[in-house]
Amino acid sequence: MNKDDLTTESTHYNSDWTELTHECLINILSRLTLEELWKGAMAVCKPWMEACKDSSLHKVLDLEHYFESSTESTRWWSPEFERKIDGILKSVVDWSDGSLLEIRLRHCSDHSLVYAAQRCPKLEVLSIKSSQNVSDTAMIEVAKHCTKLKELDISFCHEISHESLALLGSNCPELKILKRNFMNWMDSSQHKGIVPNGYLDALPQDGDNEAAAIAKYMPGLEVLEIRFLKLTGKGLIMISEGCVNLQYLDLYGCANLTSRDINNASLHSKNLTVKKPNFYIPRSVYHTERYGHWRLYDERFQTDIFRI
């Protein structure tokens, strides 16, 4: 076969692919990953690009595994990166034509989240970790329009207050999973040089207010993660009494809790699995004279490392 024959064969092959029926093409494209869809199929030709925007291909936007598989970068916390994420979210919202069920990404802003909330009433999963510019403004819109939410992850979102938790709980009765984790405020060295210092300092201090909102307005919760929340025993009791269906409670890093607090809270649910805050607290954070004797240290931190 000579060169001309190869060219003819290639042209015929490409023509066959570009002339596939829309239904057949959608069937093929539905088997691709998001990366294959956006970086590959969209670049083939105009009909393929239009097919890639079909609403049936955009019921789920999941970028979480890209963040999990990469080392956190200062670039992620830049305005330029936020604008890129905002652009992706708004594009997928438009392509979904209101059928979007799941959003998992990071570093978006109020601007794109309000846009998504107002256009995606069927949304069931919203995960927006580390979104430093998402505030109560956007969460009010989420609570107002996305009443079918079943899972919400607002970890490391410091501008969202307990008032949003109350509103979300009131408007989203099907909510079963809440992840409200914070960064390690006792040892911020792991975030230094990556996360803006001002953002680290803006960590919410009202752990018991958040606990009260969760307890009162989210009684149907089954999974709750509140790592490094500045929570006291009083707040924990409120959660255990209000969320009687809890099956898993992650308290890792909640250094203000004692083993007695956790035992008392566990009495309210026989099926509750608790991840305890067994976390080493350096002496520079909690000084011995604050508590007076080693026995209290052992109880509070569940460790014998302070015993002499």
ABEGO torsion letter per residue (X at the ends): XBAAAAAAAAAAAAAAAAABBAAAAAAAAAABBAAAAAAAAAAABAAAAAAAABAAAAABBBAAAAAAABBBBAAAABAAAAAAAAAAAAAAAAAAGGABABBBBBGBBAAAAAAAAAABAABABBBABGBAABBAAAAAAAAAABAABABBBABGBAABBAAAAAAAAAABAABABBBBBBBBAABAAAABGABBAAAAAABBABAAAAAAAAAAABAABABBBBBGBBBBAAAAAAAAAABAABABBBABGBAABBAAAAAAAAAABAABBBBBABBBBBAAABBAAAAGBAAAAAAAAGBAAABX
